[in-house]
Amino acid sequence: MKTDLATSIITGIVGAVIAYFITGLFIGPIEDVTYKTIDTKVNATLINPDPEVFNYRALNPTVEVYVGECDEYNEYGECIDKATIQVVEDEEIIEETEVIEEQTEEQVEEENKTETKEETNSTPSDQENP
């Protein structure tokens, strides 16, 4: 039992030493590594981009490509399909109903105010003799 433990420890140590030297052969010492430095001076001069890449005939990746028939175009020349038109119409209807609801709420509040004013202004004799 003790010999198995000793053999395992010796095998581990010998394996670690061999791995260290083999790794040193492939990687090499760290002190011999040289680093390339880049000139980081900033100046105000502007250089023109490569005309082969940046030219007026190059494809614009920001332009939306629509495949199929287009129903309508917006002010930017982009295609608007039927689903988008329906969403916009639904949003407009929702906004209109919200405005109408606000107006009716304001009218109800005004009517309530006028009714309360009339009730406070009325005398008990007015209430007895309608």
N, C-alpha and C positions, 0 to 999 in steps of 0.2 A: 504494500500500500504506500509506504514512504518512498519506495523507489519509483512508483508510477508518478507521484507528485513531483519528485525531483526531476524525472525525465521530462515531464511536461513543462516545467519552469525552464530547464536548460534549452529545450527545443524552442520555446517562445523567445528567449533571449537571443539565441543564434539566428532565428528567423528575422528578428527585428534588426540585428546588425547587418545581415546580408541585404535586407530591403533598404537600409540606409545607404549602403555603398552602391547598390544598383541604381537607386534613385539619383544619387550624386552623379553617376556616369551619364544619365540621360538629361538631367536638368542642368547640371554644372553649378559652380559656385555663384552665389548671388553677387559678390563683389565685382565680377567681370561684366556685369550688365551695364550697358550705356543707354542713356535716355536722350531722345531727340527733343530739343527745345524749340518752341515756336515763337516767332517774333510777335508780341502782343501789343505793339504800339497802335494806337487808334489815331486816325487822322480824318480830316473833313473831306477828303477827296472821294468822289463817287465814280466808280468804274461801271461801264456799260455791261449788262448781262450778255451771256452767250447768245448771239442772234439765231443760232440754229435751234435753240430751245424756246427762247422768248421772241416770237415774231407774230405778226398780225394774222398769219395763216394757221397758227397753232390752235389745237383744240382747247376750248375753255371748259374745264371740269365742273365749273359752277353752274353751267347752263343746264336747265332741266330738259330732259329728252322725253317726249311723250310718244308712245307707240300706239297707233290707231287713229281714229277720227277724233277731231277736237270739236267740242260743242260751242264753246265761247273762249274768248281771250280777255285777259284783264288788261289794265293800263300799261303793264310792263311787257306785254306780248307773251305772257305765259299762258299755257292751255289750262282751261278750267273744265273739268269733266262734270257729268250730271250729278254725281254724289256730292261734289264740292258745292255746286249750285244749290242743291237741296239743303245742305248744312247751313249755308249762308241765309237762305230763305227762312229756315226754321229759327235761326238766331234773330232775324229781323222780326218775326212774329212774336217771339218771346219778349223782345224789347218793347214792341208795341203794346202787348198785354200788360207789361209792368207799368208802362206810362199810364195806360187807362186805369189800372188799379190804383195808382197813386192819385190820379185826378178824382176818382170816385171817393177815395178815402178823404181827400181834402174837402170835397163837396159835403160829405156826411158830417165832417167836423164843423164846417161852417154852418150847416143847418142846425146841428146840436147847439152851437153857440148862440144862434139867433133865437132858438126855442127857449134856451135858458134865460136870455135877456128879456124875452117877452114875458116869461113867467115871473121874473123878478120885478118887472115894470108893472105888471097887472095888479090891481087892487082887489081886496076881498069882495067888494061889491060887484066888480066885473065878473068874478068867477061865479057868483050867485045868480046873476042875470045874464045868461049867455045871449 
